[in-house]
Amino acid sequence: MQWTSPFRSVRPIPILASWVVAIALGAAVQWTDLTRLDRAVIRTMHGDIALVEAAARLHEDILQLRRYEKDVFINLGDPLLAADYRSKWDDAYAGLRRDLLRARWVSAGAGEPVLRSFAACVGDYRAGFDRTWELIRSGTITTPQQANGAMSRYKAFVRSTESQIESLQVTADQRISAADSNIAARQSSLGAMLFFTILAALAFGALILRSTPLMAR
């Protein structure tokens, strides 16, 4: 018995055109979905990049507070100069509070536990510095050595802030790398899928054309 192609009684051009249109629509839908996902991932990456920058600013704020603390203690023999550095310390602390609010905003909750712990440590450090300053003003503390001794119990809080900032930066860097790899993998997967879909369309079209006597004549 002679084999009869199932495509011999169909018109090839409309079928092929419909097949190509269907492939194009499917690819467009898939590309749109991928683009939406990528935009969401990119927004997350931008937030993580902003968090890295905010963490770096917090680190600089802490260093600034420590510098002004030392300037206050070194200049205890000059009350006016010591008071001026205390005012600068207060300004730096206000800047830290602003940067902390920004870090909480850009982290969108992801770094909240670490930032909350950071804020608590900074608050304890502030309380210790205030107590030491009051002892300086009352004349109980008169030398830098005494001032440093009074602050020694609070310096552990400052060291804790350094590890907390590092934790924020490491976490954000890891999320950025993971998001970047995710985007690249999805784009590669879509490109391969479109390539093989086009090959399948071409093969299907060639089969129709070869099986139709209309195209053979």
Secondary structure, 3 states (H helix, E strand, C coil): CCCCCCCCCCCHHHHHHHHHHHHHHHHHHHHHHHHHHHHHHHHHHHHHHHHHHHHHHHHHHHHHHHHHHHHHHHCCCCHHHHHHHHHHHHHHHHHHHHHHHHHHHHHCCCCHHHHHHHHHHHHHHHHHHHHHHHHHHHCCCCCHHHHHHHHHHHHHHHHHHHHHHHHHHHHHHHHHHHHHHHHHHHHHHHHHHHHHHHHHHHHHHHHHHHCCHHHHC
